[in-house]
Amino acid sequence: MTLIDPDTTHLAGKTVVITGGAGVLCACIAENLATLGARVAVLDIRPDAADEAAARIRSAGGQAVGFSCDVLERASVEQTTKRVTETFGPVDILINGAGGNKAQATTGVQQTFFDLPAEALQWVFNLNLMGAIIPSQVFGRVMAEQKQGIILNISSMNAFRPLTRIPAYSAAKAGVSNFTQWLAVHMAQEYSPAIRVNAIAPGFFLTDQNRFLLTEPETGALTPRGQKIIEHTPMGRFGSPEDLIGTVVWLITPASAFVTGIVVPVDGGFSAYSGV
Ligand code: NAD
């Protein structure tokens, strides 16, 4: 019996939708999946950035188109599904990458937990949790009809144990991990065991959404929080977006055919380290 299929990626000709695809981590994922032969639909609320990300992929020889899409507006996601299908054919893989935190939902010297504005907390819950649920409803329906498909969510270290200062983001990502398990069971039992749902939980990657917490704006030096993260990451560095690719490819290809409902840390050992 052959244990390993020599064609381990199986992405050639597959249509991948990636939300938040113009962002730091997802643009890198999009580029790499295109390199492996996938047709990539780059969805983002920033249409120009989505177009630029797709153009970069095309200029490198890959297939990609940018689509303006707000993951929190069901009508926008439905319209985008239609446009993606017209452009690339049926969607095989959905990566729910749109997410993030904001300064107004972060405790600190300026604002205590007691004063965090409800709108800011709600914004973070919506973007991270509803932003994964709504596209999963819309593209998931298509996968249910096709009896196959793959959904990959992006959770976070905060889902395992909350980090200080970012209560809404931590709770929302815990929700994303929980939803990943729920949807994996639901899709396999109700529609098809060939529909798999998993998540990655990136550790710490220096990007626009967390730069204000991890580095000093004037000097770029690590803040005490940034320093603590490095000290608690056994590999001693922040992740670079490329560090996610191997795990993403594993989870969206038949290499993980019997894997559903898991959340994989990609964190340089952060979640394994007790601090002692
Ligand atoms: P990023 O801010 O660079 O990218 C997020 C993208 O989502 C942006 O391009 C933004 O325009 C888009 N977006 C925002 N609202 C949207 C909406 N309503 N509809 C569609 N698109 C929308 O962030 P990133 O650091 O690349 O993070 C990508 C994902 O990884 C997020 O879910 C984030 O929470 C998660 N994550 C990041 C880290 C990290 O260290 N950076 C760690 C763990 C998890």
py3Dmol code that shows the C-alpha trace and the ligand (Angstrom):
import py3Dmol

protein = """\
ATOM      1  CA  MET A   1       0.000   0.000   0.000  1.00  0.00           C
ATOM      2  CA  THR A   2       1.255   3.470  -0.868  1.00  0.00           C
ATOM      3  CA  LEU A   3       1.396   5.584   2.239  1.00  0.00           C
ATOM      4  CA  ILE A   4       2.310   8.917   0.705  1.00  0.00           C
ATOM      5  CA  ASP A   5       0.879  10.262  -2.528  1.00  0.00           C
ATOM      6  CA  PRO A   6       3.824  11.809  -4.407  1.00  0.00           C
ATOM      7  CA  ASP A   7       1.536  14.712  -5.395  1.00  0.00           C
ATOM      8  CA  THR A   8       1.187  15.946  -1.861  1.00  0.00           C
ATOM      9  CA  THR A   9      -0.356  19.320  -2.501  1.00  0.00           C
ATOM     10  CA  HIS A  10      -3.299  18.709  -4.858  1.00  0.00           C
ATOM     11  CA  LEU A  11      -3.902  22.434  -5.189  1.00  0.00           C
ATOM     12  CA  ALA A  12      -3.543  22.731  -8.960  1.00  0.00           C
ATOM     13  CA  GLY A  13      -6.803  23.983 -10.414  1.00  0.00           C
ATOM     14  CA  LYS A  14      -8.495  24.317  -7.019  1.00  0.00           C
ATOM     15  CA  THR A  15     -10.405  27.510  -6.317  1.00  0.00           C
ATOM     16  CA  VAL A  16      -9.461  29.077  -2.995  1.00  0.00           C
ATOM     17  CA  VAL A  17     -11.347  32.006  -1.477  1.00  0.00           C
ATOM     18  CA  ILE A  18      -9.390  33.911   1.135  1.00  0.00           C
ATOM     19  CA  THR A  19     -11.052  36.665   3.161  1.00  0.00           C
ATOM     20  CA  GLY A  20      -8.891  39.460   4.501  1.00  0.00           C
ATOM     21  CA  GLY A  21      -6.708  38.395   1.603  1.00  0.00           C
ATOM     22  CA  ALA A  22      -5.009  41.769   1.311  1.00  0.00           C
ATOM     23  CA  GLY A  23      -3.752  41.617   4.903  1.00  0.00           C
ATOM     24  CA  VAL A  24      -0.231  40.756   5.944  1.00  0.00           C
ATOM     25  CA  LEU A  25      -0.703  37.073   6.771  1.00  0.00           C
ATOM     26  CA  CYS A  26      -3.366  36.221   4.210  1.00  0.00           C
ATOM     27  CA  ALA A  27      -1.674  37.943   1.280  1.00  0.00           C
ATOM     28  CA  CYS A  28       1.337  35.734   1.946  1.00  0.00           C
ATOM     29  CA  ILE A  29      -0.884  32.640   2.169  1.00  0.00           C
ATOM     30  CA  ALA A  30      -2.624  33.672  -1.077  1.00  0.00           C
ATOM     31  CA  GLU A  31       0.683  34.110  -2.905  1.00  0.00           C
ATOM     32  CA  ASN A  32       1.982  30.746  -1.791  1.00  0.00           C
ATOM     33  CA  LEU A  33      -1.216  28.863  -2.657  1.00  0.00           C
ATOM     34  CA  ALA A  34      -1.142  30.452  -6.120  1.00  0.00           C
ATOM     35  CA  THR A  35       2.440  29.255  -6.504  1.00  0.00           C
ATOM     36  CA  LEU A  36       1.163  25.742  -5.823  1.00  0.00           C
ATOM     37  CA  GLY A  37      -1.336  26.103  -8.684  1.00  0.00           C
ATOM     38  CA  ALA A  38      -4.471  27.276  -6.897  1.00  0.00           C
ATOM     39  CA  ARG A  39      -6.802  29.865  -8.420  1.00  0.00           C
ATOM     40  CA  VAL A  40      -7.063  32.444  -5.675  1.00  0.00           C
ATOM     41  CA  ALA A  41      -9.949  34.814  -5.013  1.00  0.00           C
ATOM     42  CA  VAL A  42      -8.584  37.584  -2.805  1.00  0.00           C
ATOM     43  CA  LEU A  43     -11.509  39.049  -0.831  1.00  0.00           C
ATOM     44  CA  ASP A  44     -11.054  42.190   1.223  1.00  0.00           C
ATOM     45  CA  ILE A  45     -13.051  45.168   2.432  1.00  0.00           C
ATOM     46  CA  ARG A  46     -10.289  47.320   0.879  1.00  0.00           C
ATOM     47  CA  PRO A  47     -10.878  46.809  -2.857  1.00  0.00           C
ATOM     48  CA  ASP A  48      -7.681  48.531  -4.005  1.00  0.00           C
ATOM     49  CA  ALA A  49      -5.580  46.442  -1.646  1.00  0.00           C
ATOM     50  CA  ALA A  50      -7.344  43.270  -2.823  1.00  0.00           C
ATOM     51  CA  ASP A  51      -6.645  44.211  -6.449  1.00  0.00           C
ATOM     52  CA  GLU A  52      -2.997  44.960  -5.656  1.00  0.00           C
ATOM     53  CA  ALA A  53      -2.536  41.634  -3.849  1.00  0.00           C
ATOM     54  CA  ALA A  54      -4.083  39.775  -6.786  1.00  0.00           C
ATOM     55  CA  ALA A  55      -1.993  41.731  -9.306  1.00  0.00           C
ATOM     56  CA  ARG A  56       1.186  40.800  -7.439  1.00  0.00           C
ATOM     57  CA  ILE A  57       0.215  37.137  -7.712  1.00  0.00           C
ATOM     58  CA  ARG A  58      -0.545  37.439 -11.437  1.00  0.00           C
ATOM     59  CA  SER A  59       2.731  39.218 -12.122  1.00  0.00           C
ATOM     60  CA  ALA A  60       4.497  36.275 -10.475  1.00  0.00           C
ATOM     61  CA  GLY A  61       2.698  33.922 -12.892  1.00  0.00           C
ATOM     62  CA  GLY A  62      -0.172  32.806 -10.630  1.00  0.00           C
ATOM     63  CA  GLN A  63      -3.942  33.024 -11.064  1.00  0.00           C
ATOM     64  CA  ALA A  64      -5.723  35.485  -8.798  1.00  0.00           C
ATOM     65  CA  VAL A  65      -8.486  38.076  -8.867  1.00  0.00           C
ATOM     66  CA  GLY A  66      -9.283  40.665  -6.205  1.00  0.00           C
ATOM     67  CA  PHE A  67     -12.879  41.051  -5.001  1.00  0.00           C
ATOM     68  CA  SER A  68     -14.329  43.762  -2.818  1.00  0.00           C
ATOM     69  CA  CYS A  69     -16.216  42.001  -0.015  1.00  0.00           C
ATOM     70  CA  ASP A  70     -17.364  42.850   3.500  1.00  0.00           C
ATOM     71  CA  VAL A  71     -17.509  39.579   5.431  1.00  0.00           C
ATOM     72  CA  LEU A  72     -20.002  41.114   7.856  1.00  0.00           C
ATOM     73  CA  GLU A  73     -22.570  41.811   5.140  1.00  0.00           C
ATOM     74  CA  ARG A  74     -24.275  38.667   4.022  1.00  0.00           C
ATOM     75  CA  ALA A  75     -25.442  40.251   0.760  1.00  0.00           C
ATOM     76  CA  SER A  76     -21.878  41.269  -0.055  1.00  0.00           C
ATOM     77  CA  VAL A  77     -20.594  37.736   0.603  1.00  0.00           C
ATOM     78  CA  GLU A  78     -23.392  36.201  -1.483  1.00  0.00           C
ATOM     79  CA  GLN A  79     -22.713  38.558  -4.373  1.00  0.00           C
ATOM     80  CA  THR A  80     -19.005  37.764  -4.150  1.00  0.00           C
ATOM     81  CA  THR A  81     -19.689  34.024  -4.169  1.00  0.00           C
ATOM     82  CA  LYS A  82     -21.517  34.491  -7.444  1.00  0.00           C
ATOM     83  CA  ARG A  83     -18.706  36.558  -8.957  1.00  0.00           C
ATOM     84  CA  VAL A  84     -16.002  34.158  -7.800  1.00  0.00           C
ATOM     85  CA  THR A  85     -17.897  31.185  -9.233  1.00  0.00           C
ATOM     86  CA  GLU A  86     -18.369  32.989 -12.571  1.00  0.00           C
ATOM     87  CA  THR A  87     -14.652  33.767 -12.649  1.00  0.00           C
ATOM     88  CA  PHE A  88     -13.094  30.556 -11.385  1.00  0.00           C
ATOM     89  CA  GLY A  89     -15.844  27.915 -11.152  1.00  0.00           C
ATOM     90  CA  PRO A  90     -16.975  26.155  -7.963  1.00  0.00           C
ATOM     91  CA  VAL A  91     -15.236  27.093  -4.729  1.00  0.00           C
ATOM     92  CA  ASP A  92     -13.217  24.252  -3.208  1.00  0.00           C
ATOM     93  CA  ILE A  93     -11.596  25.958  -0.224  1.00  0.00           C
ATOM     94  CA  LEU A  94     -12.550  28.877   2.018  1.00  0.00           C
ATOM     95  CA  ILE A  95      -9.984  30.505   4.285  1.00  0.00           C
ATOM     96  CA  ASN A  96     -11.576  32.864   6.824  1.00  0.00           C
ATOM     97  CA  GLY A  97      -8.698  35.278   7.354  1.00  0.00           C
ATOM     98  CA  ALA A  98     -10.429  38.618   8.003  1.00  0.00           C
ATOM     99  CA  GLY A  99      -9.984  39.532  11.661  1.00  0.00           C
ATOM    100  CA  GLY A 100      -8.198  41.810  14.049  1.00  0.00           C
ATOM    101  CA  ASN A 101      -8.238  43.941  17.150  1.00  0.00           C
ATOM    102  CA  LYS A 102      -8.449  47.689  17.632  1.00  0.00           C
ATOM    103  CA  ALA A 103      -6.887  50.120  20.099  1.00  0.00           C
ATOM    104  CA  GLN A 104     -10.286  51.272  21.471  1.00  0.00           C
ATOM    105  CA  ALA A 105     -11.004  47.688  22.623  1.00  0.00           C
ATOM    106  CA  THR A 106      -7.663  47.411  24.416  1.00  0.00           C
ATOM    107  CA  THR A 107      -7.115  48.176  28.113  1.00  0.00           C
ATOM    108  CA  GLY A 108      -4.196  50.352  29.173  1.00  0.00           C
ATOM    109  CA  VAL A 109      -3.176  53.538  30.893  1.00  0.00           C
ATOM    110  CA  GLN A 110      -5.648  55.542  28.814  1.00  0.00           C
ATOM    111  CA  GLN A 111      -8.715  53.361  29.397  1.00  0.00           C
ATOM    112  CA  THR A 112      -9.630  50.750  31.974  1.00  0.00           C
ATOM    113  CA  PHE A 113     -11.598  47.593  31.239  1.00  0.00           C
ATOM    114  CA  PHE A 114     -14.593  49.277  32.919  1.00  0.00           C
ATOM    115  CA  ASP A 115     -14.584  52.061  30.347  1.00  0.00           C
ATOM    116  CA  LEU A 116     -14.049  50.102  27.122  1.00  0.00           C
ATOM    117  CA  PRO A 117     -16.784  51.299  24.757  1.00  0.00           C
ATOM    118  CA  ALA A 118     -19.379  48.661  23.881  1.00  0.00           C
ATOM    119  CA  GLU A 119     -19.159  49.626  20.187  1.00  0.00           C
ATOM    120  CA  ALA A 120     -15.437  48.858  20.094  1.00  0.00           C
ATOM    121  CA  LEU A 121     -15.928  45.509  21.863  1.00  0.00           C
ATOM    122  CA  GLN A 122     -18.807  44.662  19.526  1.00  0.00           C
ATOM    123  CA  TRP A 123     -16.694  45.598  16.484  1.00  0.00           C
ATOM    124  CA  VAL A 124     -14.012  43.106  17.529  1.00  0.00           C
ATOM    125  CA  PHE A 125     -16.551  40.332  18.273  1.00  0.00           C
ATOM    126  CA  ASN A 126     -18.240  40.902  14.947  1.00  0.00           C
ATOM    127  CA  LEU A 127     -15.148  41.010  12.787  1.00  0.00           C
ATOM    128  CA  ASN A 128     -13.503  37.923  14.256  1.00  0.00           C
ATOM    129  CA  LEU A 129     -16.468  35.685  15.024  1.00  0.00           C
ATOM    130  CA  MET A 130     -19.307  36.778  12.725  1.00  0.00           C
ATOM    131  CA  GLY A 131     -16.649  37.431  10.069  1.00  0.00           C
ATOM    132  CA  ALA A 132     -15.911  33.713  10.102  1.00  0.00           C
ATOM    133  CA  ILE A 133     -19.509  32.530  10.557  1.00  0.00           C
ATOM    134  CA  ILE A 134     -21.160  34.520   7.742  1.00  0.00           C
ATOM    135  CA  PRO A 135     -18.795  33.405   4.916  1.00  0.00           C
ATOM    136  CA  SER A 136     -18.975  29.853   6.298  1.00  0.00           C
ATOM    137  CA  GLN A 137     -22.767  29.998   5.933  1.00  0.00           C
ATOM    138  CA  VAL A 138     -22.620  31.299   2.381  1.00  0.00           C
ATOM    139  CA  PHE A 139     -19.716  29.234   0.986  1.00  0.00           C
ATOM    140  CA  GLY A 140     -20.619  26.314   3.275  1.00  0.00           C
ATOM    141  CA  ARG A 141     -24.000  26.022   1.563  1.00  0.00           C
ATOM    142  CA  VAL A 142     -22.206  25.619  -1.776  1.00  0.00           C
ATOM    143  CA  MET A 143     -19.917  22.975  -0.253  1.00  0.00           C
ATOM    144  CA  ALA A 144     -22.938  21.135   1.201  1.00  0.00           C
ATOM    145  CA  GLU A 145     -24.449  21.021  -2.302  1.00  0.00           C
ATOM    146  CA  GLN A 146     -21.114  19.858  -3.777  1.00  0.00           C
ATOM    147  CA  LYS A 147     -20.738  17.318  -0.919  1.00  0.00           C
ATOM    148  CA  GLN A 148     -17.150  18.413  -0.529  1.00  0.00           C
ATOM    149  CA  GLY A 149     -15.086  21.368   0.511  1.00  0.00           C
ATOM    150  CA  ILE A 150     -12.640  22.703   3.033  1.00  0.00           C
ATOM    151  CA  ILE A 151     -12.936  25.574   5.469  1.00  0.00           C
ATOM    152  CA  LEU A 152      -9.920  26.898   7.337  1.00  0.00           C
ATOM    153  CA  ASN A 153     -10.403  29.450  10.121  1.00  0.00           C
ATOM    154  CA  ILE A 154      -7.754  31.625  11.697  1.00  0.00           C
ATOM    155  CA  SER A 155      -7.894  31.511  15.469  1.00  0.00           C
ATOM    156  CA  SER A 156      -5.143  32.710  17.806  1.00  0.00           C
ATOM    157  CA  MET A 157      -3.051  31.910  20.885  1.00  0.00           C
ATOM    158  CA  ASN A 158      -5.613  34.017  22.757  1.00  0.00           C
ATOM    159  CA  ALA A 159      -8.141  31.256  22.250  1.00  0.00           C
ATOM    160  CA  PHE A 160      -6.070  28.848  24.378  1.00  0.00           C
ATOM    161  CA  ARG A 161      -5.324  31.317  27.168  1.00  0.00           C
ATOM    162  CA  PRO A 162      -6.308  34.980  26.959  1.00  0.00           C
ATOM    163  CA  LEU A 163      -3.593  37.572  26.718  1.00  0.00           C
ATOM    164  CA  THR A 164      -3.797  40.622  28.956  1.00  0.00           C
ATOM    165  CA  ARG A 165      -5.347  43.844  27.606  1.00  0.00           C
ATOM    166  CA  ILE A 166      -7.438  42.448  24.724  1.00  0.00           C
ATOM    167  CA  PRO A 167     -10.597  40.924  26.231  1.00  0.00           C
ATOM    168  CA  ALA A 168     -12.866  41.048  23.180  1.00  0.00           C
ATOM    169  CA  TYR A 169     -10.263  39.704  20.772  1.00  0.00           C
ATOM    170  CA  SER A 170      -9.432  36.827  23.149  1.00  0.00           C
ATOM    171  CA  ALA A 171     -13.090  35.900  23.656  1.00  0.00           C
ATOM    172  CA  ALA A 172     -13.849  36.220  19.942  1.00  0.00           C
ATOM    173  CA  LYS A 173     -10.956  33.947  18.932  1.00  0.00           C
ATOM    174  CA  ALA A 174     -12.028  31.415  21.595  1.00  0.00           C
ATOM    175  CA  GLY A 175     -15.370  31.580  19.782  1.00  0.00           C
ATOM    176  CA  VAL A 176     -13.636  30.940  16.451  1.00  0.00           C
ATOM    177  CA  SER A 177     -11.950  27.789  17.832  1.00  0.00           C
ATOM    178  CA  ASN A 178     -15.238  26.567  19.303  1.00  0.00           C
ATOM    179  CA  PHE A 179     -17.102  27.337  16.065  1.00  0.00           C
ATOM    180  CA  THR A 180     -14.445  25.412  14.119  1.00  0.00           C
ATOM    181  CA  GLN A 181     -15.216  22.279  16.138  1.00  0.00           C
ATOM    182  CA  TRP A 182     -18.961  22.819  15.901  1.00  0.00           C
ATOM    183  CA  LEU A 183     -18.974  23.330  12.147  1.00  0.00           C
ATOM    184  CA  ALA A 184     -16.633  20.376  11.546  1.00  0.00           C
ATOM    185  CA  VAL A 185     -19.077  18.034  13.296  1.00  0.00           C
ATOM    186  CA  HIS A 186     -22.131  19.610  11.663  1.00  0.00           C
ATOM    187  CA  MET A 187     -20.774  19.431   8.108  1.00  0.00           C
ATOM    188  CA  ALA A 188     -19.485  15.857   8.452  1.00  0.00           C
ATOM    189  CA  GLN A 189     -22.680  14.531  10.036  1.00  0.00           C
ATOM    190  CA  GLU A 190     -25.313  16.503   8.151  1.00  0.00           C
ATOM    191  CA  TYR A 191     -23.810  16.927   4.683  1.00  0.00           C
ATOM    192  CA  SER A 192     -20.634  15.020   3.872  1.00  0.00           C
ATOM    193  CA  PRO A 193     -17.567  13.650   5.624  1.00  0.00           C
ATOM    194  CA  ALA A 194     -15.660  15.138   2.680  1.00  0.00           C
ATOM    195  CA  ILE A 195     -16.305  18.631   4.058  1.00  0.00           C
ATOM    196  CA  ARG A 196     -13.590  19.388   6.587  1.00  0.00           C
ATOM    197  CA  VAL A 197     -13.261  22.379   8.901  1.00  0.00           C
ATOM    198  CA  ASN A 198     -10.075  23.198  10.807  1.00  0.00           C
ATOM    199  CA  ALA A 199      -8.213  26.213  12.130  1.00  0.00           C
ATOM    200  CA  ILE A 200      -4.713  27.462  12.633  1.00  0.00           C
ATOM    201  CA  ALA A 201      -3.762  29.434  15.727  1.00  0.00           C
ATOM    202  CA  PRO A 202      -0.850  31.681  14.834  1.00  0.00           C
ATOM    203  CA  GLY A 203       1.417  32.773  17.645  1.00  0.00           C
ATOM    204  CA  PHE A 204       2.922  36.228  17.359  1.00  0.00           C
ATOM    205  CA  PHE A 205       3.523  37.830  14.009  1.00  0.00           C
ATOM    206  CA  LEU A 206       4.413  41.501  13.847  1.00  0.00           C
ATOM    207  CA  THR A 207       1.653  43.063  11.717  1.00  0.00           C
ATOM    208  CA  ASP A 208      -0.278  46.305  11.465  1.00  0.00           C
ATOM    209  CA  GLN A 209      -2.915  45.236  13.977  1.00  0.00           C
ATOM    210  CA  ASN A 210      -0.486  44.536  16.844  1.00  0.00           C
ATOM    211  CA  ARG A 211       2.529  46.719  16.033  1.00  0.00           C
ATOM    212  CA  PHE A 212       1.257  49.422  18.436  1.00  0.00           C
ATOM    213  CA  LEU A 213       1.353  46.871  21.266  1.00  0.00           C
ATOM    214  CA  LEU A 214       4.643  45.147  20.494  1.00  0.00           C
ATOM    215  CA  THR A 215       6.966  47.910  19.306  1.00  0.00           C
ATOM    216  CA  GLU A 216       7.646  51.558  20.209  1.00  0.00           C
ATOM    217  CA  PRO A 217       6.380  53.789  17.371  1.00  0.00           C
ATOM    218  CA  GLU A 218       9.411  56.122  17.422  1.00  0.00           C
ATOM    219  CA  THR A 219      12.270  53.650  17.691  1.00  0.00           C
ATOM    220  CA  GLY A 220      10.789  50.307  16.633  1.00  0.00           C
ATOM    221  CA  ALA A 221      12.295  48.790  19.802  1.00  0.00           C
ATOM    222  CA  LEU A 222      10.302  46.082  21.565  1.00  0.00           C
ATOM    223  CA  THR A 223       7.806  47.224  24.193  1.00  0.00           C
ATOM    224  CA  PRO A 224       7.887  45.349  27.515  1.00  0.00           C
ATOM    225  CA  ARG A 225       4.947  43.305  26.147  1.00  0.00           C
ATOM    226  CA  GLY A 226       6.839  42.504  22.946  1.00  0.00           C
ATOM    227  CA  GLN A 227       9.868  41.516  25.017  1.00  0.00           C
ATOM    228  CA  LYS A 228       7.742  39.211  27.211  1.00  0.00           C
ATOM    229  CA  ILE A 229       6.331  37.482  24.132  1.00  0.00           C
ATOM    230  CA  ILE A 230       9.793  36.786  22.778  1.00  0.00           C
ATOM    231  CA  GLU A 231      10.883  35.484  26.199  1.00  0.00           C
ATOM    232  CA  HIS A 232       7.871  33.126  26.227  1.00  0.00           C
ATOM    233  CA  THR A 233       8.434  31.886  22.701  1.00  0.00           C
ATOM    234  CA  PRO A 234      10.976  29.057  22.960  1.00  0.00           C
ATOM    235  CA  MET A 235      12.113  29.717  19.398  1.00  0.00           C
ATOM    236  CA  GLY A 236      12.962  33.275  20.480  1.00  0.00           C
ATOM    237  CA  ARG A 237      11.437  35.275  17.625  1.00  0.00           C
ATOM    238  CA  PHE A 238       8.194  36.522  16.123  1.00  0.00           C
ATOM    239  CA  GLY A 239       6.751  34.394  13.343  1.00  0.00           C
ATOM    240  CA  SER A 240       7.083  35.454   9.739  1.00  0.00           C
ATOM    241  CA  PRO A 241       4.016  34.975   7.510  1.00  0.00           C
ATOM    242  CA  GLU A 242       5.811  32.205   5.559  1.00  0.00           C
ATOM    243  CA  ASP A 243       5.888  30.137   8.767  1.00  0.00           C
ATOM    244  CA  LEU A 244       2.144  29.497   8.322  1.00  0.00           C
ATOM    245  CA  ILE A 245       2.292  28.020   4.844  1.00  0.00           C
ATOM    246  CA  GLY A 246       3.203  24.400   5.572  1.00  0.00           C
ATOM    247  CA  THR A 247       0.408  24.010   8.102  1.00  0.00           C
ATOM    248  CA  VAL A 248      -2.126  25.741   5.851  1.00  0.00           C
ATOM    249  CA  VAL A 249      -1.215  23.511   2.900  1.00  0.00           C
ATOM    250  CA  TRP A 250      -1.453  20.401   5.080  1.00  0.00           C
ATOM    251  CA  LEU A 251      -4.920  21.364   6.341  1.00  0.00           C
ATOM    252  CA  ILE A 252      -6.420  22.237   2.945  1.00  0.00           C
ATOM    253  CA  THR A 253      -5.151  19.206   1.007  1.00  0.00           C
ATOM    254  CA  PRO A 254      -5.821  15.459   1.156  1.00  0.00           C
ATOM    255  CA  ALA A 255      -2.621  15.138   3.231  1.00  0.00           C
ATOM    256  CA  SER A 256      -4.980  15.802   6.169  1.00  0.00           C
ATOM    257  CA  ALA A 257      -7.946  13.809   4.764  1.00  0.00           C
ATOM    258  CA  PHE A 258      -8.883  12.311   8.174  1.00  0.00           C
ATOM    259  CA  VAL A 259      -8.439  15.549  10.114  1.00  0.00           C
ATOM    260  CA  THR A 260     -11.368  17.777  10.985  1.00  0.00           C
ATOM    261  CA  GLY A 261     -12.294  20.015  13.914  1.00  0.00           C
ATOM    262  CA  ILE A 262      -8.771  20.782  15.117  1.00  0.00           C
ATOM    263  CA  VAL A 263      -6.942  24.021  15.896  1.00  0.00           C
ATOM    264  CA  VAL A 264      -3.233  23.839  15.147  1.00  0.00           C
ATOM    265  CA  PRO A 265      -0.859  26.229  16.941  1.00  0.00           C
ATOM    266  CA  VAL A 266       1.848  27.723  14.731  1.00  0.00           C
ATOM    267  CA  ASP A 267       3.607  29.563  17.481  1.00  0.00           C
ATOM    268  CA  GLY A 268       7.306  28.755  17.905  1.00  0.00           C
ATOM    269  CA  GLY A 269       6.412  26.750  21.018  1.00  0.00           C
ATOM    270  CA  PHE A 270       4.581  29.578  22.868  1.00  0.00           C
ATOM    271  CA  SER A 271       1.601  27.415  23.859  1.00  0.00           C
ATOM    272  CA  ALA A 272       3.835  24.611  25.126  1.00  0.00           C
ATOM    273  CA  TYR A 273       5.958  26.758  27.413  1.00  0.00           C
ATOM    274  CA  SER A 274       4.974  27.148  31.076  1.00  0.00           C
ATOM    275  CA  GLY A 275       7.367  30.045  31.501  1.00  0.00           C
ATOM    276  CA  VAL A 276       9.714  28.025  33.720  1.00  0.00           C
TER     277      VAL A 276
END
"""
ligand_1 = """\
44
NAD
P -4.240 42.368 8.784
O -4.887 43.501 9.537
O -2.971 42.621 8.066
O -5.293 41.757 7.760
C -6.660 41.716 7.978
C -7.346 42.014 6.656
O -8.762 41.886 6.851
C -7.097 43.442 6.158
O -6.627 43.416 4.824
C -8.464 44.115 6.249
O -8.698 45.089 5.240
C -9.390 42.918 6.098
N -10.726 43.177 6.662
C -11.040 43.862 7.784
N -12.372 43.915 7.938
C -12.914 43.216 6.919
C -14.252 42.920 6.537
N -15.306 43.336 7.265
N -14.458 42.203 5.395
C -13.393 41.777 4.657
N -12.109 42.038 4.961
C -11.872 42.752 6.086
O -4.117 41.202 9.868
P -3.169 39.930 9.941
O -2.238 40.138 11.059
O -2.666 39.546 8.612
O -4.229 38.848 10.471
C -4.915 37.923 9.648
C -5.683 36.982 10.568
O -4.779 36.318 11.458
C -6.696 37.682 11.459
O -7.827 36.862 11.640
C -5.959 37.828 12.768
O -6.839 37.972 13.856
C -5.213 36.511 12.785
N -4.042 36.446 13.666
C -3.010 37.336 13.539
C -1.914 37.218 14.383
C -0.745 38.146 14.294
O 0.188 38.016 15.103
N -0.725 39.079 13.348
C -1.878 36.221 15.362
C -2.951 35.343 15.462
C -4.020 35.470 14.607
"""
view = py3Dmol.view(width=600, height=400)
view.addModel(protein, "pdb")
view.setStyle({"model": 0}, {"cartoon": {"style": "trace"}})
view.addModel(ligand_1, "xyz")
view.setStyle({"model": 1}, {"stick": {}})
view.zoomTo()
view.show()
